[in-house]
Amino acid sequence: MKQISSIQNSFIKDLLKLQDKSRERKKKGLFLVEGQREISLVTKGGYQIETILFVPNMFSFNNLKTIQVASASCIEITKEIYQKIAYRDTTEGVIAVVKAKKFSLDTIKFKTTTPLVLVLEGIEKPGNIGAMLRTADAANLDAVFIANSKTDLFNPNIVRSSVGCVFTNQIGIGTSNEIIAFLQEKNINIYSATLQNSNEYHKNNYTAATALVVGTEATGLTQIWRDKATQNINIPMQGAIDSMNVSVAAAILTFEAKRQREFKL
């Protein structure tokens, strides 16, 4: 088994670039995932693992065998190298180099005629995106769409904040126009979360094919989502402020739709 003990190794330097720079991830078509749970979700999501790096006294060979795939090479590294590459302090001494997927709208397939999907338009903060992907997984949504994407989905903070759910969700990326056209073609009702010309979210029926759309906290959804909505919806505020964190809002809307579907309102 190959071993690397120098932080100056050219392969290690390339990995540091992958961890730090979105353009390197896009250029190479690769990204890093650390931690046994997240790597197992990578495998479950059908991603190709190219290399697994591990620290022997932190991650045992027996544990390595539980996540290793035939096509992946394994490299022993030192704790110093691991700490230099790792994005988090609490992972178990194992990192995978993974081949990226393209999130084309053409790859989205629904198992039912009444899918429930979440659309995120122009969200910039990786932590919010990760939190909403985690919610989507928890609710077992049929898909998540990223409209007018502002960040790389393989950003290590998205992987971390989604606890690997970026790999378990069916995801499609496109412009707002492209995603609206896709939803309309599939006869999916669009419910856009906005204060303008809207009614309270719990007054709508989400048991048919439904897309819940949320935008940035600073500017909200762009006009096209308001114009093309089946219905604009809002979450009534009862305190001094007029809005809440977008990931919290997305969770409220998502689980209201799930509640209705469970009880078939």
Buried (B, 14 or more C-beta within 10 A) or exposed (E): EEEBEEBEBEEBEBBBEBBEEBEBBEEBEBBBBBBBEBBBBBBEBEBBBBBBBBBBEBBBEEBBEEBBBEEBEBBBBBEEBBEBBBBEEEBBBBBBBBBBBEBEBEEBEBEEEBBBBBBBBBBEBBBBBBBBBBBBBEBEBBBBBBBBBBBBBBBBBBBBBBBBBBBBBBBBBBBBEBBBBBBEEBEBBBBBBBBEEBEEBBEBEBBBBBBBBBBBBEEBBBEBBBEBBBBBBBBEEEEEEEBEEBBBBBBBBBBBBBEBBEEEE
